[in-house]
Each structure stands twice: as C-alpha cells, then as structure tokens.
Amino acid sequence: MVPGHSKTGRGVLNGVQNPVSTAFAELWHGLFRVARALAATAVVWRAHLWGMDTRDEPLIMTGEQVAELLQVSPRTIEEWRQTNSGPPFRRVGRHVRYLRPEVLAWFQELVRHG
C-alpha cells in the first residue's frame, strides 16, 4: 500500500487531491499488475525453449525421442543416464521415460552454466 492512499481516497493526502500522488499510485498499481502477469508467464515458459512450439509434442518421451530433441545420439542419452549427467528420467518397469518439461529445463540449465 502506498502511504497516504486508501481504496476510497486514492491520491488524497490530508484531505487534498494531490496529482503527483495520484500518478504515483496509478504507476505503482500498474507495475504490480505487470509483475503478477510476468510471474504467471514465467511459470509457463520456464520449461520451454524460446521459439519452440511444444503444443503437439508428447509429455512423456522415450530415450530416442529425447535424443532427437537434443540432437544427440540415443547412445549419448544412455551414457548420460548411466552416469547421472543427463536429464532426469523415470523407470516404468524396465522402460525408461523422460518428462519433456524436465528435459527442457535441464537443457536450459546447461546454457546458464555452460
């Protein structure tokens, strides 16, 4: 809350309409709305690569699909899995599966630290 402002008397300070105070309050509330919208958008985009349309892509992927996505050989994916240096994976019985958002998030971390 901005000092001197209330929901009923925005821009009123000591009973006097203050245009600077009003402008500041409007700017403050506008920035707050933008910050909330950006935070919500960041959650959606966190696990996606910029410019990549993922709406038709599978959520659960095989090692071969991950290899194709990352443009490496399936053998590289297998080696990464065995040394715990690749993207997170899960076992479904004897089958290994990857979640697409986790693979993309892992890749983005490589860019930041590489």
N, C-alpha and C positions, 0 to 999 in steps of 0.2 A: 504494500500500500504506500502511496506517495504521501508524504507529510502535508497536512492541510487539505486533503481531499477525502471526500466520502462519496458513497454511491449516489447520494441525493444532491450533493453540492460540489460536483467536480469543478475545479477552477475557482472555488470560493475560498478566500483566505481572510479570516477575521471579518466575515460578512461582506467583503468587497470582491467583485469579479476581477480576477487577475488574468489577462490574456496570455502572459508568459507561462503562468502556472497551468492554465488550460492546455496550451500547446504541449508543454512537457508531459502532462498526464496522458494526453492522447498518444504522444510518441511512445511513452513508457508502456502503455497497454497494447499498442500495436506491435512493439518489439516482443512483448511477452507472447502474443498470439503467434507471431512468426517463429519464435523459439520452440513453442509447443509443436507446431506443424513440422518443423525441421527434425525434431526429436522423433516424431512418429515416422517420418520418411526414412530416417537413418536406420530404424529397426527393419524396415522392409528391404532396404538396399544393402545392408551390412554384408549379406552373404552372396551378393551378386556382383559380377564383373560389370563395369560400366560399358554400355553399348551392347550388351548381350541380352537377347530376348530369350527368357527361360520359361515362358508360359507353357510351351508344348513339350518340355523336357521332362523325363521321369524324375521323380523324387528319390527313388531307390535305384541305385546303379550297381552294375557288376564291375569287376576289375577291368574288363575290356572296354566298357563304356567310359570309365574314369580315364583310362589310358588315351582313348580317343579325345576326350575333353581336354586333357592336359597336353596332348600331342607328344606323348612318350610311348614307349613300347609296353605291352602288357607285362613283359618280364621285369621292367623297371618298377612297375606298380607292385609286383610280387616281392621284389627285393626290398622296396621301401616298407612294405607290410612286415616282412620278416625282421627288419632292423628297427622297427618302430620310428622310422623317419618320414613316413608318408602321411597322407590324410587319415583321419580317424575312420575305423571300419568296425563292422559288427559281423558276428557269425550267426547264420541261421542254419542250424545243424552243421553240415560240413561246408556249406556255401558261405562265401564272403560277400558282404554287401556294404555299400557306401551310401551316405545321405548326401545328395547334391549340395545343399547349403553348407554342410560341413567341409566338403571338398573345396568349394569356392572360398570359404572363409580361411581354410588352411593355405590356399594359394595366395590370397591377399596378404597374409602374414609373411609369406616368403618375400613378397615385394617390399614390404616395410623393413624387413630385417636383412635383406639380401644386398 
